[in-house]
Amino acid sequence: MRILITGATGFIGSAIVAALQADGHEVLGVTRRAGALARRVPVSRWIELDMGRATAPEAWRPHLEGVHAVINCVGVLQDSAGDSTQAAHRDGPAALFAACEAAGVRRVIHFSAMGVDKGGLSDFSETKRQGDEALTARDLDWVILRPSVVLGRPAYGGSALFRSLAALPFLPRQAEAGALQVVQLDDVVETVRFFISPEAPSKVALEVAGPERLSFEAVVGAYRRWLGHPPARPAPALFTGLMYRLGDVAGWLGWRPPIRSNARREMVRGAVGDNAEWIRLTGIRPKSLAAALAAEPASVQERWFANLYLMKALVFVVFAGFWLATAYISLGPGYGLGLEIMRRTPAAPLAEPAVILGGLADLAIGLAIAWRRTTRLGLIAALLLSLGYLVTGTILEPILWLEPLGPMTKIFPIMVLNLVALAILDDR
């Protein structure tokens, strides 16, 4: 079969792509930008198309020729600089479903979220519900899957968050969080394999949930045991609230942290449901979290990732702040001192423009690192500018190497942190 999959580079989408490719299907992967990540997820053909912008059926029709089934895996946690829940969950899918109906593509599998049919607590769940309604209004062989929190060996979203929280020496309090019936990614993939068949049941909306109800703390505790850590003491509630607020700020800078205010609202409701119909139709016996973790003991890579995931946010906050602070100092209270140092060098006639340009360069790098779309460029520029400072400082004022506070030698750890930031920049 020729199958078109949207969100094909995502946590769920990439796993489905790999499974269907292995089954011999011809997979067309839809992604916003087919870059390095797309190269790591092999498909028959990549289609660069943004669900949030492809809000007219005409945008989808050229890509549906000869397609036998469509799987929609697109999902965004909340509105931010680069994401719109309304466009990604309602407008784009509605256009895709209309195009499928016009092109005669009967089988459509659509990923929604558990509990959206019971009333939305956030823009995420409300727009997901609207996307479901757009599908059921069409004359298609539709299947709506409403999974609980999906966990698996790949680390992204919830999987990454639980690992990282489990590595902390304390447990952030989630007293208001509801119960979770976490479901394994492998079980979700097997569900898609079952329903992709033209003979499979259609016009069904199923809650895809694990076999047990767990508290938020129990899920984190399971990952702590998996990583080999002892039980953790709870952290002050103030810390948890601060994490959500910082996550929202990061979202508007183009980052996609799993801890944001929408996640908090969804956790209040929890993610539990009736999985009986799903089990009856598919014959899948969902694995418990403990069984899934026990089947694949944590490796050193897992422990490294868990320890680094939240540290990554700190690295980028500190690094962007460092360059912004140096810009402020160079152009503000330290301006006179900068001029004095430059005037002691052979480049004295260029002292004023050099200090000003240096401060502006620091400012541009700090802003570029903070804005997700330009972070890599900002890090590369930071590395090059650090090298430039090292070389020009050595040529113009070599006495700086003998300064007790080591302004020249401190460039080296900054450059090492720069390289670490580049190495851990990718989220998936």
C-alpha positions in Angstrom: 0.0 0.0 0.0 1.0 3.6 -0.5 0.5 5.4 2.8 0.8 9.1 3.5 1.9 9.9 7.1 1.8 13.5 8.5 4.0 14.3 11.5 6.3 11.6 10.1 9.4 12.8 12.0 7.6 13.0 15.4 7.7 10.6 18.4 4.7 8.5 17.3 5.0 9.2 13.5 8.6 8.1 13.1 7.9 4.8 14.9 4.9 4.2 12.6 7.0 5.0 9.6 9.6 2.5 10.6 7.1 -0.2 11.2 5.1 0.2 8.0 8.3 0.5 5.9 9.4 -2.8 7.5 6.1 -4.3 6.5 6.8 -3.5 2.8 4.5 -0.5 2.4 5.4 2.6 0.4 5.5 5.5 2.8 5.2 9.1 1.9 6.3 11.2 4.9 5.0 14.7 5.5 7.2 17.1 7.5 7.6 20.8 7.9 11.3 20.7 7.0 13.1 17.6 5.7 16.5 18.1 7.2 18.9 15.9 9.1 16.1 14.3 11.0 14.3 13.3 7.9 17.4 11.7 6.6 17.5 9.5 9.7 13.9 8.4 9.1 13.9 6.6 5.7 10.8 6.8 3.6 9.9 6.4 0.0 9.5 10.1 -0.5 9.5 13.1 1.8 6.9 15.9 1.3 7.7 19.3 2.9 4.4 20.7 4.0 3.4 22.5 7.2 0.0 21.2 8.5 -0.5 24.6 10.1 -0.2 26.3 6.8 -1.8 23.7 4.5 -5.3 24.8 5.5 -6.9 24.4 2.0 -7.7 21.0 0.3 -5.8 22.2 -2.8 -2.6 22.0 -0.8 -3.0 18.3 -0.2 -4.5 17.0 -3.5 -1.2 16.8 -5.4 0.2 14.5 -2.8 -2.7 12.1 -2.6 -2.4 10.5 -6.0 -2.3 6.8 -5.7 -2.5 6.9 -1.9 -4.4 4.1 -0.3 -4.4 5.4 3.3 -3.6 8.5 5.4 -2.3 8.6 9.0 -2.4 11.9 10.7 0.1 12.1 13.6 0.5 15.9 13.9 0.2 17.4 17.4 1.5 20.5 19.1 1.3 21.1 22.8 0.2 24.8 22.8 0.3 28.0 20.8 3.8 29.5 20.5 6.0 31.4 18.1 6.0 28.6 15.5 2.9 26.6 16.4 -0.9 27.2 16.3 -3.1 24.5 17.9 -6.0 25.7 15.9 -4.2 25.4 12.6 -2.4 22.1 13.4 -5.3 20.3 15.0 -8.4 21.7 13.2 -7.8 23.8 10.1 -5.0 21.7 8.5 -6.5 18.3 9.2 -10.0 19.5 8.0 -8.4 20.4 4.7 -6.6 17.1 4.5 -9.8 15.1 5.3 -11.7 17.0 2.6 -8.9 16.3 0.1 -9.0 12.6 1.0 -12.7 12.5 0.4 -12.4 14.2 -3.0 -9.4 12.0 -4.0 -11.1 8.8 -3.0 -8.7 7.9 -0.2 -11.0 6.0 2.1 -8.9 4.9 5.0 -7.8 7.7 7.4 -6.3 7.0 10.8 -6.2 10.1 13.0 -4.4 10.6 16.3 -6.4 12.6 18.8 -5.9 12.7 22.6 -7.6 11.0 25.5 -10.5 12.9 27.1 -11.0 15.5 24.4 -14.6 14.2 23.9 -15.3 14.9 27.5 -14.7 18.7 27.3 -11.6 20.7 26.7 -9.5 22.1 29.5 -7.0 23.8 27.1 -6.6 24.9 23.5 -4.8 21.6 22.9 -7.8 19.4 23.8 -10.4 21.7 22.4 -8.8 21.9 19.0 -8.1 18.2 19.0 -11.9 17.7 19.5 -12.7 20.0 16.6 -10.3 18.0 14.4 -12.1 14.8 15.4 -15.4 16.4 14.4 -14.0 17.5 11.0 -13.1 13.8 10.3 -16.3 12.2 11.4 -18.3 14.7 9.2 -16.6 13.1 6.1 -17.7 10.1 4.2 -14.5 8.2 4.9 -13.4 4.9 6.6 -12.1 6.8 9.6 -10.4 5.6 12.7 -9.8 8.0 15.6 -7.2 6.9 18.2 -7.2 8.7 21.5 -4.1 7.6 23.3 -3.2 8.3 26.9 0.4 9.5 27.6 2.5 7.5 25.2 5.9 6.3 26.5 8.6 4.4 24.7 12.3 3.9 24.3 12.7 7.0 22.1 13.0 10.0 24.3 10.8 13.0 23.3 7.9 14.8 25.0 6.6 12.7 27.9 9.2 10.0 27.6 12.0 12.6 27.9 10.2 14.5 30.7 9.7 11.4 32.9 13.3 10.3 32.4 14.7 13.8 33.3 12.4 14.2 36.4 13.5 10.8 37.5 17.1 11.9 37.5 16.5 14.8 39.8 17.5 14.5 43.4 14.0 15.7 44.3 10.5 15.1 42.9 8.6 18.2 41.7 5.2 18.2 43.3 2.1 17.6 41.1 -0.5 17.4 43.8 -3.3 18.4 41.4 -2.4 15.9 38.7 -4.9 13.2 37.8 -4.1 9.5 37.2 -2.4 8.3 34.1 -2.9 5.1 32.1 0.4 5.4 30.2 0.5 3.3 27.0 3.6 2.0 25.3 4.6 3.2 21.9 5.0 -0.3 20.6 1.3 -1.0 21.4 0.3 2.2 19.6 2.3 1.1 16.5 0.7 -2.3 16.6 -2.7 -0.6 16.7 -1.9 1.3 13.5 -0.7 -1.9 11.8 -4.1 -3.5 12.6 -6.2 -0.6 11.4 -4.3 0.1 8.2 -5.8 -2.9 6.6 -8.8 -2.1 4.3 -10.7 -5.0 6.0 -10.2 -3.6 9.5 -13.2 -1.9 11.3 -13.8 1.7 10.6 -15.8 4.6 11.9 -14.6 3.9 15.4 -13.1 6.2 18.0 -11.0 4.3 20.5 -9.3 5.1 23.8 -5.8 3.7 23.7 -4.7 3.2 27.3 -2.4 1.1 29.4 -3.5 -1.6 31.8 -3.1 0.3 35.0 -3.9 3.7 36.6 -0.8 5.4 38.0 -0.2 8.6 39.7 2.3 11.1 38.3 4.7 10.3 41.1 4.4 6.6 40.5 5.4 7.0 36.8 8.4 9.1 37.8 9.2 6.5 40.5 9.1 3.7 38.0 11.7 5.5 35.9 13.8 6.2 39.0 14.0 2.5 39.8 14.8 1.8 36.1 17.7 4.3 36.2 18.9 2.8 39.5 18.1 5.8 41.8 16.6 5.7 45.3 13.2 7.4 46.1 13.3 11.2 46.0 11.9 13.8 48.3 9.3 16.2 47.0 10.3 19.6 45.9 8.6 22.9 46.9 5.5 23.7 44.9 7.0 27.1 44.0 9.7 25.3 42.0 7.1 23.4 39.9 5.2 26.6 39.1 8.4 28.3 38.0 9.2 25.4 35.6 5.8 25.8 33.8 6.2 29.6 33.5 9.7 29.3 32.1 8.5 26.6 29.7 5.9 29.1 28.3 8.6 31.7 27.8 10.8 29.1 26.0 7.8 28.2 23.8 7.4 31.8 22.5 11.1 31.7 21.7 10.5 28.8 19.4 11.6 26.0 21.7 9.3 23.0 22.5 9.7 22.1 26.1 7.2 19.4 27.4 6.6 21.5 30.6 4.2 24.3 29.7 0.9 25.6 31.1 -1.2 23.5 28.7 0.6 20.4 30.0 -0.3 21.4 33.5 -4.0 21.8 32.6 -4.1 18.5 30.9 -2.4 16.8 33.9 -5.1 18.1 36.2 -7.7 16.0 34.2 -5.3 13.1 33.9 -5.3 10.6 31.1 -7.4 7.6 31.9 -10.0 5.8 29.8 -11.8 2.6 28.9 -9.5 0.5 26.8 -11.9 -2.5 26.6 -13.1 -1.8 23.0 -9.6 -1.2 21.8 -8.5 -4.5 23.2 -11.5 -6.3 21.9 -11.1 -5.1 18.3 -7.4 -5.4 18.0 -6.6 -8.3 20.3 -3.7 -6.2 21.7 -2.9 -6.8 25.4 -1.3 -3.5 26.5 2.0 -3.8 28.4 2.4 -2.3 31.8 5.0 0.4 32.4 7.0 -1.9 34.8 7.0 -4.7 32.3 8.1 -2.4 29.4 11.0 -1.0 31.5 12.0 -4.4 32.8 12.3 -5.7 29.2 14.9 -3.1 28.3 17.2 -2.3 31.3 18.5 1.3 31.3 21.9 1.7 29.5 24.5 4.3 30.2 23.1 6.3 27.3 19.7 6.4 29.1 21.4 7.7 32.3 23.3 10.3 30.4 20.2 11.5 28.6 18.2 11.7 31.8 20.9 13.6 33.6 21.4 16.0 30.7 17.9 16.7 29.6 17.0 19.5 32.1 20.7 20.6 32.3 20.3 21.3 28.5 17.8 24.1 29.3 20.2 25.5 31.9 23.1 25.4 29.5 21.2 27.5 26.9 19.8 29.9 29.4 23.2 30.5 30.9 24.9 30.7 27.5 22.4 33.2 26.0 22.5 35.2 29.2 26.3 35.3 29.2 26.5 36.9 25.7 23.7 39.3 26.5 25.4 40.3 29.8 28.7 40.9 28.1 26.9 43.1 25.5 25.3 45.1 28.3 28.6 45.5 30.1 30.5 46.4 26.9 28.0 49.1 25.8 27.1 50.2 29.3 29.0 50.4 32.6 32.2 48.8 31.1 32.3 51.0 28.0 35.0 53.4 29.5 37.2 50.5 30.7 37.0 48.9 27.3 38.1 52.1 25.6 41.0 52.4 28.1 42.2 48.8 27.3 41.9 49.3 23.6 43.8 52.6 23.7 46.8 50.8 25.3 47.1 48.7 22.1 48.4 49.4 18.6 44.8 49.6 17.5 44.1 52.7 19.6 42.7 54.7 16.7 39.9 52.1 16.3 39.1 51.9 20.1 35.6 53.3 20.0 34.3 51.5 16.9 35.9 48.2 18.1 34.3 48.4 21.5 30.9 49.3 20.1 31.0 46.6 17.3 32.2 44.0 19.9 29.2 44.8 22.2 26.8 44.7 19.3 28.2 41.4 18.1 27.8 39.9 21.6 24.2 41.2 21.7 23.4 39.6 18.3 24.9 36.3 19.4 22.9 36.3 22.7 19.6 36.9 20.9 20.4 34.3 18.2 21.1 31.6 20.8 17.9 32.5 22.6 15.7 32.3 19.5 15.4 28.6 18.6 15.4 29.0 14.8 18.8 30.8 14.9 20.4 28.9 17.8 22.8 26.8 15.8 23.9 29.9 13.8 24.3 31.8 17.1 26.4 29.0 18.6 28.7 28.8 15.6 29.1 32.6 15.6 29.9 32.5 19.3 32.6 29.9 18.7 34.1 32.0 15.9 33.9 35.2 17.9 35.6 33.6 20.9 38.4 32.4 18.7 38.6 36.0 17.3 38.8 37.4 20.8 41.6 34.9 21.6 43.7 35.7 18.6 43.2 39.5 18.6 43.7 39.7 22.4 47.0 37.8 22.1 48.2 40.0 19.3 47.2 43.4 20.6 47.5 42.9 24.4 49.5 39.7 25.3 49.8 40.9 28.9 46.2 39.7 29.3 47.5 36.2 29.5 49.2 37.1 32.8 46.2 38.8 34.4 45.4 37.1 37.7 41.7 36.6 36.9 42.6 34.9 33.6 40.4 36.7 31.1 42.2 34.9 28.2 42.3 31.4 29.7 38.6 31.6 30.6 37.8 31.7 26.9 38.7 28.0 26.6 35.9 26.7 29.0 33.5 29.0 27.2 34.4 27.4 23.9 34.1 23.9 25.4 30.6 24.8 26.7 29.8 26.1 23.2 30.8 22.7 21.7 28.6 20.9 24.3 25.7 23.1 23.4 26.0 22.3 19.7 26.3 18.6 20.5 23.0 18.5 22.5 21.0 21.1 20.5 18.7 18.6 18.7 15.5 17.6 20.5 14.8 14.5 18.4 
